[in-house]
């Protein structure tokens, strides 16, 4: 995450500063609930709010909350008040599916932001699609979620209610491979993944591009994401003669893995995707992590003129947790739903229609606005049209952006 500078801008928050209760719902239709003189629309949030990945999930939740509060302050949709209801999936697909069912049952929920994990998204998509309830993820990167399981050869959109503001691993993996091979001059990689949807997919796209460029695969291995002892694979890396490791997975495992690889005697960089781009990775990996690399979606938020207002408002909001790698994308995901609600209300004489969910889903497809992360719009698959990425390196105990750009195949 763009965390070094982000930590400096976050402030302490007393407990209870966020209101995360669902507003009243109607059982008879999918319009927002009536609240006196107006209509209350709930935006659901699904993310890991507890557990190893909660640092990312809480940043997602807070950023959606900020979007809802900003829309209300601006009276952006006349007669509509936005609320959020946040559900904890603990990064588990089964919990995500249960949360999706609960969000669908709350008729005041007219859009959902999340989840963080691609594997969780797989369990939720059909539930939302059957209910015509739009879902916009700020973080999912597995290409199959939008382009089908045969995305590499025959793209086909499966769920018209699913969108994302983050670019995909079809771009992120090759982008990392080009940097490792061309810029870092590493030619022999050991590839490791956690066998999960995100990690395995990312490792696969990295490997294909690295081989295409002429790089050599020194070895491959899978790890158990529930383990913290990676000494066996660390020894394999050392004995392989690799000059770099690529890891497909997330920071709770990647940090200890990096530390143990160095301890085994392989003084080589570990490279990963946005799943390891976290302040906690540096804490877990320790001082030997200097030189490790990560790619992440977009450009560093603190460098974008479009993000200045978001950064200031987030700080003023008093949120305890930093907004992290996906804060800007979460705000933009929520705002795409808010824009769609505005379009549907404006087209229906200032009120929500009986089939609000279906109309809002259709409206999200055509949203286009200048967001925190730049221009926000979606292609025919529901993917973000903004495909910028950044490479970060650990220097002096912090992530530092070293290269931004887009993948050129």
C-alpha positions, -999 to +999 in steps of 0.1 A: +000+000+000+012+035-003+018+033+033+049+052+043+034+086+037-001+074+044+006+066+080+017+101+087-017+115+077-040+092+098-052+103+132-065+086+162-102+078+163-123+072+194-144+040+194-178+044+178-169+072+154-183+052+125-220+044+122-222+010+105-257+000+112-280-010+084-309+014+079-344+001+079-354-021+049-385-028+029-395-064+022-417-056-008-393-039-033-357-030-039-360+007-033-341+024-005-359+027+028-380+058+035-366+080+063-390+108+070-386+134+042-363+114+020-349+080+010-321+062+026-298+041+003-274+017+019-241+008+004-229-025+016-192-032+023-176-066+024-140-069+035-118-086+061-124-064+091-107-088+115-077-112+111-044-109+092-057-088+064-078-064+084-054-035+078-065-035+042-102-043+050-106-015+075-091+010+050-117-001+024-146+003+049-135+037+061-130+050+025-165+039+016-178+056+047-161+088+037-177+086+002-212+082+017-206+111+041-193+133+014-223+126-008-246+135+020-227+167+029-229+178-007-266+167-010-252+150-042-284+131-049-315+152-040-337+135-015-313+106-009-292+099+022-265+073+020-255+049+047-231+020+048-233-014+064-200-032+067-196-070+069-165-090+079-156-118+055-123-126+074-109-133+039-129-165+038-151-174+007-178-191+029-181-160+050-183-138+019-211-159+005-231-156+037-225-118+038-237-115+002-269-134+010-274-111+040-268-079+019-292-091-008-319-097+019-316-060+031-337-043+005-322-009+013-288-021+000-286-009-036-249-015-042-219-032-026-182-023-024-158-053-020-144-077-015-107-076-011-099-112-021-106-127-055-114-161-039-141-144-018-154-126-049-159-160-066-182-171-039-203-139-040-208-130-077-237-153-085-256-143-053-254-106-062-260-112-099-292-133-092-305-103-072-294-077-098-274-061-070-243-043-083-209-051-068-178-030-073-145-043-060-116-019-053-091-047-050-099-080-069-073-086-096-080-122-109-089-118-147-114-147-146-138-126-124-147-104-153-135-122-184-143-159-176-122-189-169-109-189-205-099-152-203-065-158-219-080-172-251-117-164-252-129-136-230-165-138-219-183-117-193-201-140-168-218-116-144-231-082-156-234-070-120-197-072-112-173-044-117-139-034-103-118-002-101-085-021-098-067-034-129-061-071-133-033-097-129-034-101-167-016-068-166+000-067-131+019-100-135+035-092-169+042-056-157+062-071-128+080-095-151+091-067-174+105-047-145+123-077-129+139-088-162+145-054-180+151-030-151+163-051-122+183-073-146+172-106-129+172-135-152+166-166-130+135-167-108+121-191-083+083-188-083+062-195-052+024-191-046-001-198-019-024-219-041-053-194-037-071-177-066-053-144-064-018-158-057-018-187-082-032-165-109-007-137-104+022-161-103+010-177-135+008-144-155+042-133-141+058-167-151+044-166-187+058-131-193+091-138-176+097-169-199+086-149-229+112-123-222+139-150-220+141-155-183+147-189-167+125-206-140+149-220-114+121-237-096+084-235-085+068-243-052+035-239-033+031-230+003+004-236+028-011-202+037-019-214+072+018-220+079+045-197+091+074-221+087+088-219+052+123-232+060+120-261+035+111-239+006+137-214+017+163-241+014+150-250-021+154-214-032+189-212-018+199-244-037+183-234-069+207-206-077+178-182-084+187-145-084+151-134-075+119-149-060+085-141-072+057-148-047+020-149-056+001-143-024-004-118+005+017-102+031+010-124+062+028-152+045+051-132+023+068-114+051+080-145+070+088-162+037+112-133+027+128-134+062+134-171+061+147-171+025+174-146+035+181-165+067+187-196+046+215-178+028+197-166-004+204-129-003+180-122-032+150-099-035+114-112-031+090-097-055+052-098-052+020-081-062-004-057-045-011-084-019+023-078-003+024-040-007+017-033+030+035-017+059+029-050+078+050-068+052+080-048+062+074-055+099+071-092+092+100-095+068+124-075+090+155-055+081+166-081+055+137-071+033+156-041+019+154-044-018+122-065-019+097-053-046+060-051-050+037-039-077+004-022-069-025-008-089-025+028-099-001+055-090+008+065-054-022+083-041-001+110-024+013+120-059-020+125-075-036+160-077-069+143-079-064+127-045-056+157-024-092+163-013-096+127-004-064+126+017-074+158+035-110+146+041-098+112+053-075+129+078-103+152+089-126+123+093-105+110+122-103+074+110-080+053+132-067+031+104-048+043+073-067+041+040-039+018+025-034+005-010-071+004-018-085+035-001-087+056-032-101+027-052-127+020-025-138+056-025-141+055-063-160+022-061-185+037-037-188+069-058-195+049-090-225+035-071-235+070-059-232+083-095-255+055-107-280+062-080-281+098-091-286+089-127-315+065-119-331+091-096-328+119-121-343+097-148-372+088-126-386+122-116-365+125-085-373+091-069-361+056-070-380+032-093-394-002-081-366-020-100-338+002-086-312-025-082-314-035-118-314+000-131-284+010-108-264-020-121-271-009-157-261+027-148-228+017-133-217+003-166-219+038-181-205+059-153-176+082-161-161+107-137-129+121-124-122+102-092-095+100-065-075+076-086-080+093-119-106+088-146-131+062-135-151+042-161-156+005-170-150-015-202-174-041-217-162-067-191-167-044-161-129-039-158-114-005-149-103+015-180-074+029-158-047+004-161-017+022-145+006+003-121+035+011-099+066-008-087+077-001-052+109-011-035+118-013+002+144+013+011+153+024+046+124+005+061+097+019+039+081+014+005+093+038-022+078+041-057+105+034-083+086+031-115+050+038-127+035+030-161+013+005-180+020-029-193+028-031-230+024-066-244 
